[in-house]
Amino acid sequence: MATINAIQESIIEDFGMLDGDMEMTIGYIMELGAKLPDFPEEYRNDDNIVKGCQSKVWLFAKLEDGKVEYVADSNTAITKGLVSLLTTILSGQTPDDILNADLFFKERIGMNRFIGTQRSNGFGAMIKQMQLYALALKSKIEA
C-alpha cells in the first residue's frame, strides 16, 4: 500500500494535468465521486452522517488487518468527489498514520479556488470525522 504522502503526490499530479481549468477540475472531482464503491445501506443512518457538512455525507470506518478502511457517500456529486479523495488517501492506512497525516494536497491542488467556504468547512468536518474514527479504532487495537 502506498503511503499517504505518495497518494497525495499522485493526486496533485492528476490535478496538475487539468491546468487549473475550473470546469474540468469540478468535472474531474464529480467523476471521482462516481467511482466510489456502493455505500452499504446498513451504514446509511444518522450515526454515520458527518456533522458540519451542508450536503449529507455518510462515513463509516472499520479495521481490517490493523488498517482503517473507510466507506463513504454523499447526496451531491461534488461532495461525493471530495469525500472520495479523502477515502483514497486515508483508506488502507494505520490509525497512527491517519492521525499524524499532513494533508497537504488541498493547498497544492488549489482546492480553495473551486470549493466555497461552506464546502471547505464540510471538508474539514470530513477530515475530523475520519481522524476520530482512526482514534477510536486505534484504541481497539491497544485494548
Backbone as JSON Lines, residues from 0, in Angstrom:
{"i":0,"aa":"M","n":[0.85,-1.2,0.0],"ca":[0.0,0.0,0.0],"c":[0.88,1.24,0.0]}
{"i":1,"aa":"A","n":[0.54,2.19,-0.85],"ca":[1.3,3.43,-0.94],"c":[1.11,4.25,0.33]}
{"i":2,"aa":"T","n":[2.07,5.09,0.62],"ca":[1.97,5.95,1.8],"c":[0.98,7.09,1.53]}
{"i":3,"aa":"I","n":[0.54,7.72,2.59],"ca":[-0.38,8.86,2.47],"c":[0.24,9.95,1.6]}
{"i":4,"aa":"N","n":[1.52,10.23,1.81],"ca":[2.17,11.29,1.03],"c":[2.31,10.9,-0.44]}
{"i":5,"aa":"A","n":[2.59,9.64,-0.72],"ca":[2.71,9.19,-2.12],"c":[1.37,9.3,-2.84]}
{"i":6,"aa":"I","n":[0.31,8.93,-2.14],"ca":[-1.03,9.03,-2.75],"c":[-1.37,10.5,-3.01]}
{"i":7,"aa":"Q","n":[-1.04,11.37,-2.06],"ca":[-1.3,12.8,-2.25],"c":[-0.53,13.35,-3.46]}
{"i":8,"aa":"E","n":[0.73,12.93,-3.59],"ca":[1.55,13.39,-4.73],"c":[0.92,12.96,-6.04]}
{"i":9,"aa":"S","n":[0.39,11.75,-6.07],"ca":[-0.27,11.24,-7.28],"c":[-1.52,12.08,-7.6]}
{"i":10,"aa":"I","n":[-2.29,12.42,-6.58],"ca":[-3.49,13.25,-6.77],"c":[-3.1,14.63,-7.27]}
{"i":11,"aa":"I","n":[-2.04,15.2,-6.71],"ca":[-1.57,16.52,-7.13],"c":[-1.17,16.48,-8.6]}
{"i":12,"aa":"E","n":[-0.5,15.39,-8.99],"ca":[-0.09,15.22,-10.39],"c":[-1.32,15.15,-11.31]}
{"i":13,"aa":"D","n":[-2.33,14.38,-10.9],"ca":[-3.56,14.25,-11.7],"c":[-4.23,15.61,-11.87]}
{"i":14,"aa":"F","n":[-4.35,16.36,-10.79],"ca":[-4.98,17.68,-10.87],"c":[-4.14,18.65,-11.69]}
{"i":15,"aa":"G","n":[-2.81,18.48,-11.66],"ca":[-1.92,19.33,-12.44],"c":[-2.2,19.23,-13.93]}
{"i":16,"aa":"M","n":[-2.63,18.07,-14.39],"ca":[-2.93,17.88,-15.82],"c":[-4.15,18.7,-16.25]}
{"i":17,"aa":"L","n":[-4.96,19.12,-15.28],"ca":[-6.16,19.91,-15.6],"c":[-5.81,21.38,-15.78]}
{"i":18,"aa":"D","n":[-4.58,21.72,-15.47],"ca":[-4.04,23.06,-15.74],"c":[-4.86,24.19,-15.1]}
{"i":19,"aa":"G","n":[-5.47,23.89,-13.94],"ca":[-6.22,24.93,-13.23],"c":[-7.57,25.29,-13.84]}
{"i":20,"aa":"D","n":[-8.0,24.56,-14.89],"ca":[-9.28,24.83,-15.52],"c":[-10.41,24.46,-14.55]}
{"i":21,"aa":"M","n":[-11.17,25.47,-14.13],"ca":[-12.19,25.3,-13.1],"c":[-13.24,24.27,-13.5]}
{"i":22,"aa":"E","n":[-13.75,24.38,-14.71],"ca":[-14.81,23.48,-15.17],"c":[-14.32,22.04,-15.23]}
{"i":23,"aa":"M","n":[-13.12,21.85,-15.78],"ca":[-12.56,20.49,-15.88],"c":[-12.27,19.93,-14.49]}
{"i":24,"aa":"T","n":[-11.82,20.79,-13.58],"ca":[-11.5,20.34,-12.22],"c":[-12.75,19.86,-11.51]}
{"i":25,"aa":"I","n":[-13.81,20.62,-11.6],"ca":[-15.07,20.23,-10.94],"c":[-15.62,18.96,-11.58]}
{"i":26,"aa":"G","n":[-15.53,18.87,-12.9],"ca":[-15.96,17.65,-13.6],"c":[-15.16,16.45,-13.14]}
{"i":27,"aa":"Y","n":[-13.85,16.63,-12.96],"ca":[-12.99,15.54,-12.52],"c":[-13.35,15.1,-11.1]}
{"i":28,"aa":"I","n":[-13.61,16.06,-10.22],"ca":[-14.0,15.73,-8.84],"c":[-15.3,14.92,-8.85]}
{"i":29,"aa":"M","n":[-16.25,15.33,-9.68],"ca":[-17.52,14.6,-9.76],"c":[-17.3,13.19,-10.31]}
{"i":30,"aa":"E","n":[-16.38,13.05,-11.25],"ca":[-16.02,11.73,-11.8],"c":[-15.46,10.82,-10.7]}
{"i":31,"aa":"L","n":[-14.6,11.39,-9.85],"ca":[-14.02,10.61,-8.76],"c":[-15.13,10.1,-7.84]}
{"i":32,"aa":"G","n":[-16.1,10.96,-7.56],"ca":[-17.21,10.57,-6.7],"c":[-18.03,9.45,-7.3]}
{"i":33,"aa":"A","n":[-18.2,9.49,-8.61],"ca":[-18.98,8.46,-9.3],"c":[-18.31,7.09,-9.22]}
{"i":34,"aa":"K","n":[-17.0,7.08,-8.96],"ca":[-16.26,5.82,-8.89],"c":[-16.23,5.22,-7.48]}
{"i":35,"aa":"L","n":[-16.81,5.94,-6.51],"ca":[-16.84,5.41,-5.15],"c":[-17.62,4.1,-5.14]}
{"i":36,"aa":"P","n":[-17.14,3.12,-4.38],"ca":[-17.92,1.87,-4.27],"c":[-19.28,2.16,-3.66]}
{"i":37,"aa":"D","n":[-20.25,1.31,-3.96],"ca":[-21.59,1.48,-3.38],"c":[-21.5,1.5,-1.87]}
{"i":38,"aa":"F","n":[-22.26,2.4,-1.27],"ca":[-22.28,2.53,0.18],"c":[-23.31,1.56,0.75]}
{"i":39,"aa":"P","n":[-22.89,0.67,1.66],"ca":[-23.84,-0.3,2.22],"c":[-25.03,0.38,2.9]}
{"i":40,"aa":"E","n":[-26.21,-0.05,2.57],"ca":[-27.43,0.56,3.11],"c":[-27.49,0.5,4.64]}
{"i":41,"aa":"E","n":[-26.93,-0.56,5.22],"ca":[-27.0,-0.66,6.69],"c":[-26.19,0.43,7.39]}
{"i":42,"aa":"Y","n":[-25.27,1.08,6.67],"ca":[-24.48,2.18,7.25],"c":[-25.11,3.55,6.99]}
{"i":43,"aa":"R","n":[-26.14,3.58,6.16],"ca":[-26.77,4.86,5.79],"c":[-27.78,5.24,6.89]}
{"i":44,"aa":"N","n":[-27.22,5.72,8.0],"ca":[-28.07,6.12,9.12],"c":[-27.49,7.37,9.79]}
{"i":45,"aa":"D","n":[-28.24,7.92,10.73],"ca":[-27.84,9.18,11.36],"c":[-26.51,9.08,12.1]}
{"i":46,"aa":"D","n":[-26.18,7.89,12.61],"ca":[-24.91,7.72,13.33],"c":[-23.71,7.96,12.42]}
{"i":47,"aa":"N","n":[-23.87,7.73,11.14],"ca":[-22.76,7.83,10.2],"c":[-22.77,9.11,9.36]}
{"i":48,"aa":"I","n":[-23.65,10.05,9.7],"ca":[-23.67,11.33,8.99],"c":[-22.59,12.23,9.57]}
{"i":49,"aa":"V","n":[-21.81,12.85,8.69],"ca":[-20.77,13.77,9.12],"c":[-21.43,15.09,9.49]}
{"i":50,"aa":"K","n":[-21.27,15.49,10.74],"ca":[-21.85,16.76,11.2],"c":[-20.98,17.91,10.67]}
{"i":51,"aa":"G","n":[-21.63,18.99,10.25],"ca":[-20.88,20.15,9.77],"c":[-20.81,20.25,8.26]}
{"i":52,"aa":"C","n":[-21.42,19.3,7.57],"ca":[-21.46,19.35,6.1],"c":[-22.83,19.89,5.67]}
{"i":53,"aa":"Q","n":[-22.81,20.77,4.68],"ca":[-24.05,21.29,4.14],"c":[-24.81,20.17,3.42]}
{"i":54,"aa":"S","n":[-24.09,19.37,2.65],"ca":[-24.67,18.21,1.98],"c":[-24.7,17.07,2.99]}
{"i":55,"aa":"K","n":[-25.45,16.03,2.66],"ca":[-25.41,14.83,3.51],"c":[-24.2,14.02,3.11]}
{"i":56,"aa":"V","n":[-23.4,13.66,4.11],"ca":[-22.24,12.81,3.89],"c":[-22.3,11.69,4.92]}
{"i":57,"aa":"W","n":[-22.27,10.47,4.41],"ca":[-22.22,9.3,5.28],"c":[-20.81,8.75,5.25]}
{"i":58,"aa":"L","n":[-20.3,8.41,6.41],"ca":[-18.93,7.91,6.51],"c":[-18.9,6.8,7.56]}
{"i":59,"aa":"F","n":[-18.27,5.71,7.19],"ca":[-18.15,4.58,8.11],"c":[-16.72,4.05,8.0]}
{"i":60,"aa":"A","n":[-16.19,3.59,9.13],"ca":[-14.83,3.04,9.13],"c":[-14.81,1.74,9.9]}
{"i":61,"aa":"K","n":[-13.93,0.85,9.44],"ca":[-13.7,-0.41,10.16],"c":[-12.23,-0.75,10.07]}
{"i":62,"aa":"L","n":[-11.82,-1.63,10.93],"ca":[-10.43,-2.05,10.98],"c":[-10.28,-3.39,10.28]}
{"i":63,"aa":"E","n":[-9.33,-3.47,9.36],"ca":[-9.01,-4.74,8.68],"c":[-7.51,-4.92,8.71]}
{"i":64,"aa":"D","n":[-7.05,-5.95,9.39],"ca":[-5.61,-6.24,9.5],"c":[-4.8,-5.04,9.98]}
{"i":65,"aa":"G","n":[-5.34,-4.34,10.97],"ca":[-4.62,-3.2,11.55],"c":[-4.69,-1.92,10.73]}
{"i":66,"aa":"K","n":[-5.43,-1.95,9.63],"ca":[-5.57,-0.76,8.76],"c":[-7.02,-0.3,8.77]}
{"i":67,"aa":"V","n":[-7.2,1.0,8.64],"ca":[-8.55,1.57,8.63],"c":[-9.08,1.55,7.2]}
{"i":68,"aa":"E","n":[-10.28,1.06,7.04],"ca":[-10.96,1.08,5.74],"c":[-12.19,1.96,5.87]}
{"i":69,"aa":"Y","n":[-12.27,2.97,5.02],"ca":[-13.4,3.89,5.03],"c":[-14.32,3.61,3.85]}
{"i":70,"aa":"V","n":[-15.62,3.75,4.09],"ca":[-16.59,3.79,3.0],"c":[-17.39,5.07,3.2]}
{"i":71,"aa":"A","n":[-17.77,5.7,2.1],"ca":[-18.44,7.0,2.2],"c":[-19.4,7.19,1.05]}
{"i":72,"aa":"D","n":[-20.31,8.14,1.23],"ca":[-21.25,8.52,0.18],"c":[-21.76,9.93,0.5]}
{"i":73,"aa":"S","n":[-22.32,10.57,-0.49],"ca":[-22.94,11.88,-0.3],"c":[-24.1,12.01,-1.26]}
{"i":74,"aa":"N","n":[-25.01,12.94,-0.93],"ca":[-26.17,13.16,-1.8],"c":[-25.89,14.2,-2.88]}
{"i":75,"aa":"T","n":[-24.67,14.76,-2.93],"ca":[-24.33,15.69,-4.01],"c":[-23.04,15.21,-4.69]}
{"i":76,"aa":"A","n":[-22.97,15.41,-5.99],"ca":[-21.86,14.88,-6.79],"c":[-20.5,15.46,-6.4]}
{"i":77,"aa":"I","n":[-20.44,16.77,-6.18],"ca":[-19.14,17.39,-5.85],"c":[-18.66,16.9,-4.48]}
{"i":78,"aa":"T","n":[-19.56,16.9,-3.5],"ca":[-19.18,16.47,-2.16],"c":[-18.79,14.99,-2.17]}
{"i":79,"aa":"K","n":[-19.47,14.2,-2.97],"ca":[-19.12,12.78,-3.1],"c":[-17.7,12.66,-3.65]}
{"i":80,"aa":"G","n":[-17.35,13.51,-4.58],"ca":[-15.99,13.52,-5.13],"c":[-14.96,13.93,-4.09]}
{"i":81,"aa":"L","n":[-15.3,14.92,-3.26],"ca":[-14.38,15.37,-2.23],"c":[-14.13,14.28,-1.19]}
{"i":82,"aa":"V","n":[-15.19,13.61,-0.76],"ca":[-15.01,12.54,0.23],"c":[-14.28,11.36,-0.4]}
{"i":83,"aa":"S","n":[-14.43,11.19,-1.7],"ca":[-13.71,10.13,-2.39],"c":[-12.2,10.39,-2.39]}
{"i":84,"aa":"L","n":[-11.8,11.66,-2.5],"ca":[-10.38,12.0,-2.41],"c":[-9.83,11.56,-1.04]}
{"i":85,"aa":"L","n":[-10.59,11.86,0.0],"ca":[-10.13,11.52,1.35],"c":[-10.08,10.01,1.57]}
{"i":86,"aa":"T","n":[-11.09,9.28,1.08],"ca":[-11.06,7.83,1.27],"c":[-9.9,7.21,0.48]}
{"i":87,"aa":"T","n":[-9.6,7.78,-0.68],"ca":[-8.48,7.29,-1.48],"c":[-7.17,7.46,-0.72]}
{"i":88,"aa":"I","n":[-7.01,8.59,-0.08],"ca":[-5.77,8.91,0.63],"c":[-5.65,8.13,1.94]}
{"i":89,"aa":"L","n":[-6.73,8.03,2.69],"ca":[-6.63,7.51,4.06],"c":[-7.0,6.04,4.24]}
{"i":90,"aa":"S","n":[-7.8,5.47,3.34],"ca":[-8.14,4.05,3.48],"c":[-6.91,3.19,3.3]}
{"i":91,"aa":"G","n":[-6.84,2.13,4.09],"ca":[-5.71,1.21,3.98],"c":[-4.49,1.65,4.76]}
{"i":92,"aa":"Q","n":[-4.64,2.7,5.56],"ca":[-3.53,3.21,6.37],"c":[-3.76,2.83,7.83]}
{"i":93,"aa":"T","n":[-2.7,2.87,8.62],"ca":[-2.84,2.57,10.04],"c":[-3.48,3.77,10.74]}
{"i":94,"aa":"P","n":[-4.12,3.53,11.88],"ca":[-4.68,4.66,12.63],"c":[-3.62,5.73,12.94]}
{"i":95,"aa":"D","n":[-2.41,5.32,13.34],"ca":[-1.36,6.29,13.65],"c":[-1.0,7.13,12.43]}
{"i":96,"aa":"D","n":[-0.88,6.48,11.27],"ca":[-0.55,7.23,10.05],"c":[-1.64,8.25,9.73]}
{"i":97,"aa":"I","n":[-2.89,7.87,9.93],"ca":[-4.0,8.79,9.66],"c":[-3.97,9.95,10.64]}
{"i":98,"aa":"L","n":[-3.74,9.65,11.91],"ca":[-3.73,10.69,12.94],"c":[-2.56,11.66,12.76]}
{"i":99,"aa":"N","n":[-1.47,11.18,12.2],"ca":[-0.28,12.02,12.01],"c":[-0.15,12.6,10.61]}
{"i":100,"aa":"A","n":[-1.14,12.35,9.76],"ca":[-1.06,12.77,8.35],"c":[-1.1,14.29,8.21]}
{"i":101,"aa":"D","n":[-0.27,14.77,7.31],"ca":[-0.32,16.17,6.88],"c":[-0.98,16.15,5.51]}
{"i":102,"aa":"L","n":[-2.23,16.59,5.46],"ca":[-2.97,16.56,4.19],"c":[-2.67,17.82,3.39]}
{"i":103,"aa":"F","n":[-1.5,17.82,2.77],"ca":[-1.01,18.99,2.03],"c":[-1.6,19.12,0.63]}
{"i":104,"aa":"F","n":[-2.26,18.08,0.14],"ca":[-2.76,18.1,-1.23],"c":[-3.77,19.22,-1.45]}
{"i":105,"aa":"K","n":[-4.53,19.58,-0.4],"ca":[-5.58,20.6,-0.53],"c":[-5.01,21.91,-1.07]}
{"i":106,"aa":"E","n":[-3.92,22.35,-0.46],"ca":[-3.3,23.61,-0.91],"c":[-2.66,23.44,-2.28]}
{"i":107,"aa":"R","n":[-2.0,22.31,-2.48],"ca":[-1.24,22.11,-3.72],"c":[-2.14,22.0,-4.95]}
{"i":108,"aa":"I","n":[-3.38,21.53,-4.77],"ca":[-4.28,21.48,-5.94],"c":[-5.14,22.74,-6.0]}
{"i":109,"aa":"G","n":[-4.96,23.65,-5.05],"ca":[-5.72,24.9,-5.04],"c":[-7.19,24.69,-4.76]}
{"i":110,"aa":"M","n":[-7.48,23.79,-3.84],"ca":[-8.87,23.43,-3.56],"c":[-9.74,24.65,-3.22]}
{"i":111,"aa":"N","n":[-9.18,25.61,-2.53],"ca":[-9.98,26.79,-2.13],"c":[-10.5,27.58,-3.32]}
{"i":112,"aa":"R","n":[-9.87,27.4,-4.48],"ca":[-10.33,28.12,-5.68],"c":[-11.63,27.53,-6.22]}
{"i":113,"aa":"F","n":[-11.85,26.23,-6.0],"ca":[-13.03,25.63,-6.62],"c":[-14.07,25.11,-5.64]}
{"i":114,"aa":"I","n":[-13.82,25.24,-4.35],"ca":[-14.91,24.96,-3.4],"c":[-15.07,26.17,-2.5]}
{"i":115,"aa":"G","n":[-16.29,26.51,-2.22],"ca":[-16.57,27.68,-1.4],"c":[-16.31,27.43,0.08]}
{"i":116,"aa":"T","n":[-16.53,28.46,0.86],"ca":[-16.29,28.39,2.31],"c":[-17.12,27.3,2.96]}
{"i":117,"aa":"Q","n":[-18.39,27.22,2.6],"ca":[-19.28,26.23,3.21],"c":[-18.78,24.8,2.95]}
{"i":118,"aa":"R","n":[-18.42,24.54,1.69],"ca":[-17.93,23.2,1.35],"c":[-16.56,22.96,1.99]}
{"i":119,"aa":"S","n":[-15.77,23.99,2.1],"ca":[-14.46,23.89,2.73],"c":[-14.62,23.51,4.2]}
{"i":120,"aa":"N","n":[-15.6,24.1,4.88],"ca":[-15.87,23.75,6.28],"c":[-16.33,22.3,6.38]}
{"i":121,"aa":"G","n":[-17.16,21.88,5.44],"ca":[-17.63,20.49,5.41],"c":[-16.48,19.52,5.16]}
{"i":122,"aa":"F","n":[-15.54,19.92,4.3],"ca":[-14.37,19.09,4.01],"c":[-13.55,18.91,5.29]}
{"i":123,"aa":"G","n":[-13.4,19.98,6.03],"ca":[-12.69,19.9,7.32],"c":[-13.41,18.98,8.28]}
{"i":124,"aa":"A","n":[-14.74,19.02,8.27],"ca":[-15.53,18.13,9.14],"c":[-15.34,16.67,8.74]}
{"i":125,"aa":"M","n":[-15.22,16.4,7.44],"ca":[-14.98,15.03,6.99],"c":[-13.63,14.53,7.49]}
{"i":126,"aa":"I","n":[-12.61,15.38,7.38],"ca":[-11.26,15.0,7.84],"c":[-11.3,14.72,9.34]}
{"i":127,"aa":"K","n":[-11.95,15.61,10.08],"ca":[-12.03,15.44,11.53],"c":[-12.73,14.13,11.89]}
{"i":128,"aa":"Q","n":[-13.82,13.8,11.19],"ca":[-14.54,12.56,11.46],"c":[-13.67,11.34,11.14]}
{"i":129,"aa":"M","n":[-12.91,11.42,10.07],"ca":[-12.03,10.31,9.7],"c":[-10.95,10.11,10.77]}
{"i":130,"aa":"Q","n":[-10.44,11.22,11.31],"ca":[-9.45,11.13,12.37],"c":[-10.06,10.56,13.65]}
{"i":131,"aa":"L","n":[-11.31,10.96,13.95],"ca":[-11.98,10.43,15.14],"c":[-12.18,8.92,15.01]}
{"i":132,"aa":"Y","n":[-12.57,8.47,13.83],"ca":[-12.7,7.03,13.6],"c":[-11.35,6.34,13.82]}
{"i":133,"aa":"A","n":[-10.29,6.93,13.27],"ca":[-8.95,6.34,13.41],"c":[-8.56,6.24,14.88]}
{"i":134,"aa":"L","n":[-8.86,7.28,15.65],"ca":[-8.55,7.29,17.07],"c":[-9.33,6.19,17.8]}
{"i":135,"aa":"A","n":[-10.62,6.07,17.5],"ca":[-11.45,5.05,18.13],"c":[-10.96,3.65,17.77]}
{"i":136,"aa":"L","n":[-10.6,3.46,16.51],"ca":[-10.12,2.13,16.08],"c":[-8.74,1.82,16.67]}
{"i":137,"aa":"K","n":[-7.94,2.85,16.84],"ca":[-6.61,2.67,17.46],"c":[-6.79,2.17,18.89]}
{"i":138,"aa":"S","n":[-7.76,2.7,19.6],"ca":[-7.97,2.28,20.98],"c":[-8.42,0.82,21.04]}
{"i":139,"aa":"K","n":[-9.1,0.34,19.99],"ca":[-9.49,-1.08,19.94],"c":[-8.26,-1.97,19.79]}
{"i":140,"aa":"I","n":[-7.3,-1.5,18.98],"ca":[-6.06,-2.28,18.77],"c":[-5.29,-2.38,20.08]}
{"i":141,"aa":"E","n":[-5.24,-1.27,20.8],"ca":[-4.43,-1.21,22.02],"c":[-5.12,-1.83,23.22]}
{"i":142,"aa":"A","n":[-6.41,-2.12,23.1],"ca":[-7.15,-2.67,24.25],"c":[-6.8,-4.11,24.52]}
